[in-house]
Amino acid sequence: MGIFSIFSKNKNKDEIKKQNECINNSHELNNLDSNSKQIIAKLINHPCNLYYSDAMQTKARLRNILNTKLARVSYNQDEYAESLKRNILYYINTLEDKENVIKGWINDGRIPQLDICISTIDSIQDTYKGNNAYSKNTEKLKVYDKFFPITQQIEQLEYDYMFYSIHSEIVHMLLEVILNNQEEFLKLRNCNPNLVVKDINGYCTHTASYCLGTLNSDLNK
């Protein structure tokens, strides 16, 4: 075998090694390891379990809220539907901002002082109140245009209102858990923050669906 053949063979080995390293790095960027998943599960366990153990009462409570909202607009279905859309958009926007807070903590590898965190979280709640809910993500409301007649649209809106309400409450409680367990949470500092939030949302989706009795329903997210 000539020297050029040996060089070519070694070059191919180096290229294969680099390709394998790229594949492994890509896998790490697109997947959470089991330890990271366990940390997330531990942190979100308490918020989720509160709803699992109180599922029927949670749904009844939210149903009462919806009944009150309907009565408030004198049972006008169009006004009721618009009210629900605004509420749903509020939840979508506040959830997005809270998720960004979690991602920011992971990216920074640190959590700011408690008073700063509380102020940040409280400001999220205030930012989208009332018609300010329409400040972003309004395109996500177009999905409801396909539901007709209005009674069918309201059925979906009511479900989504309850779903996002539960989801939002769980994430809000999770933020409190994180602030009380900062050392544990910051073990996720080297993780892909998008994957961490995706894992969190998986727990929230399952919990909300369980409470609403739609784990195997077409209404399920």
Stockholm file with secondary structure:
# STOCKHOLM 1.0

chainA/1-221         MGIFSIFSKNKNKDEIKKQNECINNSHELNNLDSNSKQIIAKLINHPCNLYYSDAMQTKARLRNILNTKLARVSYNQDEYAESLKRNILYYINTLEDKENVIKGWINDGRIPQLDICISTIDSIQDTYKGNNAYSKNTEKLKVYDKFFPITQQIEQLEYDYMFYSIHSEIVHMLLEVILNNQEEFLKLRNCNPNLVVKDINGYCTHTASYCLGTLNSDLNK
#=GR chainA/1-221 SS CCHHHHHHHHHHHHHHHHHHHHHHHHHHHHSCCHHHHHHHHHHHHHHHHHHHTTHHHHHHHHHHHHHHHHHHTTTCHHHHHHHHHHHHHHHHHHHHHHHHHHHHHHHHTSCCCHHHHHHHHHHHHHHTSGGGGGGSCGGGGGGGGGCCSHHHHHHHHHHHHHHHHHHHHHHHHHHHHHHHSHHHHGGGTTSCHHHHHHHHHHHHHHHHHHHHTCTTSTTCC
#=GC SS_cons         CCHHHHHHHHHHHHHHHHHHHHHHHHHHHHSCCHHHHHHHHHHHHHHHHHHHTTHHHHHHHHHHHHHHHHHHTTTCHHHHHHHHHHHHHHHHHHHHHHHHHHHHHHHHTSCCCHHHHHHHHHHHHHHTSGGGGGGSCGGGGGGGGGCCSHHHHHHHHHHHHHHHHHHHHHHHHHHHHHHHSHHHHGGGTTSCHHHHHHHHHHHHHHHHHHHHTCTTSTTCC
//
